[in-house]
Every structure is written in structure tokens, then in C-alpha cells.
């Protein structure tokens, strides 16, 4: 009996030592994790912070520049490639996107990462359609018009700084009475080349006076709090280094009651469709990029960036974490893309 008790005490002592060692390891690991992830860490900690660029792991500080280079490379062929890659389906997605937004007269829209203007053009046409409808209704005549009827897309120009834009808006507010204020759309994009393509298209479509083009970063929007009634971003948020920051900025610039709307590639749940989609994405899209835009590498990145983006549920939780309420999403084409919605309440 005595020998058994001694053996038990010996085992208990060893287990106690093992437990203390395990606790120390856990504490050390937790401390290390908090140290490397905390804001304001030293330079060595900053160098260790990594993010994805497609399937490649890079330093966080390098991603913005690399993404900027990708879109500068593809800007001139961006719209042609969108049609080729999606067989034109992206136009239907964007039409539905605008139908979901369904902006009212007087809406102030901020379209982020919208350099080539696809969403802005649809917004302008939608608002003109609403205005014409109202006018025809007051005249008592029947009026039918498709607000999203397509126009064929068409000099480098300087775009206003945030300060210039805000000054012009202050001047406009000082001279316009409330009943003369109209809907407006501001396109904000970090890439000058994409903005130049959009501005040229606007000229060819006769919409150059309807849209304001501003250079800016989605993570640090150059606009005051509560500036816009709606915020849209289409196929852009997955290219942002810190998605959480971009979502918080969207929340900041929206007025109370304002709406966040995001169109982005997502996750296909059907295994059969998913396998076909993967085959097309990795085997066909980069080849099209090489044939049409002479740029295999940029389109390889675009495909890889889609696979790294959070799925529908995870992204919806991120939107809610940024402060938005009534968060929902709607799958398009079996989940190849999805429209995410939230309100600042």
C-alpha cells in the first residue's frame, strides 16, 4: 500500500511539472502572438506581418504597390477582358447590382474602386430615367425606357485632389438652394490609369459633366464623415490590403441610414460547378489575358485573389463587425459572385 501511494505521489508530481511547463508555453505563445499582431510594434515585428498577393505571401506594405501595378497594366484592356472572361455576364450582374441599390432622386453615391466607371454610368442613367419618368408622369403621358440600356465603351487628364473636390462641393452648397440639389456620384479609385479610362469613356458617352473623379485609397477615404447616402464597390474590395479598414471607412463616410453595397466574386458551393469554374479560371482566363492584353501574370493574380477572398458568410460577418446592420447577401450565378448589403443604423 505504501509503495502504491509513493508511486501515485511520484506520478502526480510529474504531471504537475508537465502542466506548469505547458502553461508557460501557452503563455509565451500567446504573448508572442499578441506582440507580432499588435499595432505599433517595432520594425522587426512590422517586417514579419504578411498578407497574400494571389497565392504569394508578401509583406503587407508591398501589397498596395503590387495591386496598383496590376491595374495599371490591365487598365486599357480591362473592360474588353471583363467581357471575354465572363462572356458578358458581368454586365447582367452590374445591372442587378444597380436594381438592388434602386437609388432615389437626390442620392449622393460614392463608388469606390470604380475607375472605369461601370457602376457610375449605370447610376447616372438610372437617375435620369427616374427624372424622365417623373416628368412624363406629370405630363400625363405613358413613358417607357430601359435605364440600363448599354452604350459601347469608348486624354489622360488630371483628376481633382480630395481638397479640390471638397472645395467645389462647399461652393456648390453655398450657392444652391435645397430644392435645386440633385443626385451626384463620385468615383474614387487609387489608380490613376483606371480613372483615365473611365473619364475617357464618360466623354464618349456624353456623361463627363455627371461624374466627379477623385484619386483615393479605400482604406483612407479623403472625405468627411457622413458625406454620402450610398457606398458601392464592385470587384474591388478583395484587392484591398486591410478589408476591415475599408469597411470601417465605408461606414464612416455614410450618412445615418446610408447603404453599403458590394459586388464581389465569391464561393461556389455546388461541387460540379465549382470544379468546372476552377478549370476555366486557372486554365482559360490567364490565357485570355495573354492573348487579349499580353499580360498572363496580372490575370493569374486576379484569379488567385478570388480564391483568397472570404466566403459569403465570413464576409457578411466582417461587414457586421464594421458596424453595419440588416446585413444580407444574394448569390449570383450559383455563387460565382454575390451582392452584399448593409445599412448604417
Buried (B, 14 or more C-beta within 10 A) or exposed (E): EEEEEEEEEEEEEEEEEEEEEEEEEEEEEEEEEEEEEEEEBEEEBBEEEEBBBBEEEBEBEEBBEBBBBBBBBBBBBBBBBBBBBBEEBBBEBBBBBBEBBEBEEEBBBBBBBBBBBBBBBBBBBBBBBBEEBEEBEEEEEEEEEEBBEEEEBEEEEEBBEBEEBBEEBEEEEEEEEEEEEEBBBBBBBBBBBBBBBBBBBBBEBEBBEBBBBBBBBBBEBBBEEEBBBBBBBBBBBBBBBBBEBBBBBBBBBBBEEBBBBBBBBBBBEEEEBBEEBEEEBBEBBBEBBBEBBEBBBBBBBBBBBBBEBBEBEEBBEBBBEBBBEEBEBEBBBBBBBBBBBBBBE
